[in-house]
Structure formats: C-alpha cells, structure tokens
Amino acid sequence: MGNYFIYLSVVLSIIIFVPLYRVLAGPTICDRILGAGAIATKTMVLILVIGLVFNRLDMFIDITLAYAVLNFIGTIAIAKYLDILGFKKEKRGYKKK
C-alpha cells in the first residue's frame, strides 16, 4: 500500500510539470495565470496524498484549504492588478491599452 502512494506522488509531481510549460511559455498573461492555478490544484492533491501517507489527513486538509484560499486570493489580486494597469481584452489575449 505504501508503494502505491509513492508511485502516485511521483506521477503527480511529473504531471505538475505539464502546466509549468504553460506558465513559462504561455503566449498571453491569461495562459500563465491559468497554468499557475493548475499547478496549485495539483499541489493541493499532492499535499493530501502526503497526508494519507502520514495518516494525518485531518491536519493536511486544513493546510490544503489554506493553500486553496491563498491561491484564490492571489489569482484575484493578479486579475485586479492587470485591470488597474489597463489591460484590455483582444482576440489573442490581453494587451496593454
């Protein structure tokens, strides 16, 4: 059973690198924000798997919920910052006015 969680953790760690490409090479700012959100979601699942391995799921659920709230607030803050800077929506993403 322990090997199953190790394999699952390794697969999740590898899957985290897929949206990392979108964050680094995203053509628009929106793609980069969505990639960062996807990385955060997969990281939350990885934290819960670690909680299952240590048999302390109750503690790791609290950590994951705090991480989810910080991810949400960070995404909203970046969107608000881009709105203040004056980015307007165009056909291929966001361009500065």
Kinemage of the C-alpha trace (Angstrom):
@kinemage 1
@onewidth
@group {chain A} dominant
@subgroup {mainchain}
@vectorlist {calphas} color= white
{ca met a 1} P 0.000 0.000 0.000
{ca gly a 2} L 2.889 2.366 0.763
{ca asn a 3} L 4.361 1.856 -2.698
{ca tyr a 4} L 1.061 2.902 -4.243
{ca phe a 5} L 1.265 6.318 -2.563
{ca ile a 6} L 4.893 6.729 -3.582
{ca tyr a 7} L 4.056 5.987 -7.223
{ca leu a 8} L 1.054 8.300 -7.057
{ca ser a 9} L 3.203 11.093 -5.619
{ca val a 10} L 5.820 10.661 -8.329
{ca val a 11} L 3.162 10.717 -11.072
{ca leu a 12} L 1.568 13.833 -9.584
{ca ser a 13} L 4.968 15.508 -9.405
{ca ile a 14} L 5.556 14.743 -13.078
{ca ile a 15} L 2.081 15.983 -14.011
{ca ile a 16} L 2.846 19.299 -12.294
{ca phe a 17} L 5.478 19.979 -14.967
{ca val a 18} L 2.859 19.963 -17.774
{ca pro a 19} L 1.231 23.289 -16.789
{ca leu a 20} L 4.672 24.632 -15.885
{ca tyr a 21} L 5.367 24.821 -19.606
{ca arg a 22} L 2.238 26.981 -19.998
{ca val a 23} L 3.432 29.274 -17.204
{ca leu a 24} L 6.885 29.697 -18.713
{ca ala a 25} L 5.987 29.834 -22.425
{ca gly a 26} L 2.379 30.996 -22.354
{ca pro a 27} L 1.605 33.384 -25.176
{ca thr a 28} L -0.701 35.506 -23.009
{ca ile a 29} L -0.944 36.551 -19.397
{ca cys a 30} L -4.202 34.629 -19.014
{ca asp a 31} L -2.491 31.389 -20.029
{ca arg a 32} L 0.175 31.960 -17.404
{ca ile a 33} L -2.376 32.650 -14.673
{ca leu a 34} L -4.367 29.535 -15.579
{ca gly a 35} L -1.179 27.458 -15.622
{ca ala a 36} L -0.251 28.690 -12.162
{ca gly a 37} L -3.737 27.791 -10.928
{ca ala a 38} L -3.415 24.299 -12.384
{ca ile a 39} L -0.065 23.834 -10.660
{ca ala a 40} L -1.618 24.925 -7.364
{ca thr a 41} L -4.503 22.483 -7.770
{ca lys a 42} L -2.170 19.564 -8.421
{ca thr a 43} L -0.024 20.626 -5.475
{ca met a 44} L -3.088 20.518 -3.233
{ca val a 45} L -3.766 16.932 -4.319
{ca leu a 46} L -0.125 16.070 -3.631
{ca ile a 47} L -0.398 17.556 -0.132
{ca leu a 48} L -3.471 15.405 0.538
{ca val a 49} L -1.633 12.285 -0.649
{ca ile a 50} L 1.181 13.122 1.772
{ca gly a 51} L -1.469 13.426 4.495
{ca leu a 52} L -2.679 9.930 3.643
{ca val a 53} L 0.872 8.562 3.799
{ca phe a 54} L 1.441 10.035 7.266
{ca asn a 55} L -2.071 9.045 8.395
{ca arg a 56} L -2.789 12.657 9.426
{ca leu a 57} L -5.351 13.597 6.816
{ca asp a 58} L -7.207 15.952 9.174
{ca met a 59} L -4.167 18.203 9.584
{ca phe a 60} L -3.275 18.160 5.896
{ca ile a 61} L -6.854 19.040 4.878
{ca asp a 62} L -6.513 22.251 6.893
{ca ile a 63} L -3.195 23.020 5.189
{ca thr a 64} L -4.728 22.322 1.781
{ca leu a 65} L -7.721 24.566 2.455
{ca ala a 66} L -5.429 27.416 3.494
{ca tyr a 67} L -3.372 26.860 0.331
{ca ala a 68} L -6.541 26.919 -1.779
{ca val a 69} L -7.677 30.197 -0.241
{ca leu a 70} L -4.248 31.768 -0.824
{ca asn a 71} L -4.321 30.562 -4.437
{ca phe a 72} L -7.762 32.078 -4.969
{ca ile a 73} L -6.830 35.400 -3.376
{ca gly a 74} L -3.606 35.525 -5.383
{ca thr a 75} L -5.443 34.922 -8.648
{ca ile a 76} L -7.986 37.630 -7.864
{ca ala a 77} L -5.207 40.042 -6.859
{ca ile a 78} L -3.329 39.475 -10.124
{ca ala a 79} L -6.525 39.956 -12.138
{ca lys a 80} L -7.310 43.177 -10.281
{ca tyr a 81} L -3.732 44.408 -10.768
{ca leu a 82} L -3.946 43.772 -14.510
{ca asp a 83} L -7.278 45.575 -14.597
{ca ile a 84} L -5.752 48.588 -12.857
{ca leu a 85} L -2.837 48.621 -15.304
{ca gly a 86} L -5.333 48.929 -18.104
{ca phe a 87} L -5.088 45.671 -19.985
{ca lys a 88} L -7.883 45.249 -22.476
{ca lys a 89} L -9.143 42.010 -23.926
{ca glu a 90} L -8.237 41.379 -27.534
{ca lys a 91} L -8.502 38.452 -29.896
{ca arg a 92} L -5.232 36.771 -28.828
{ca gly a 93} L -5.140 37.578 -25.125
{ca tyr a 94} L -4.543 40.665 -23.084
{ca lys a 95} L -2.634 43.610 -24.480
{ca lys a 96} L -1.883 46.855 -22.744
{ca lys a 97} L -4.066 49.810 -23.783
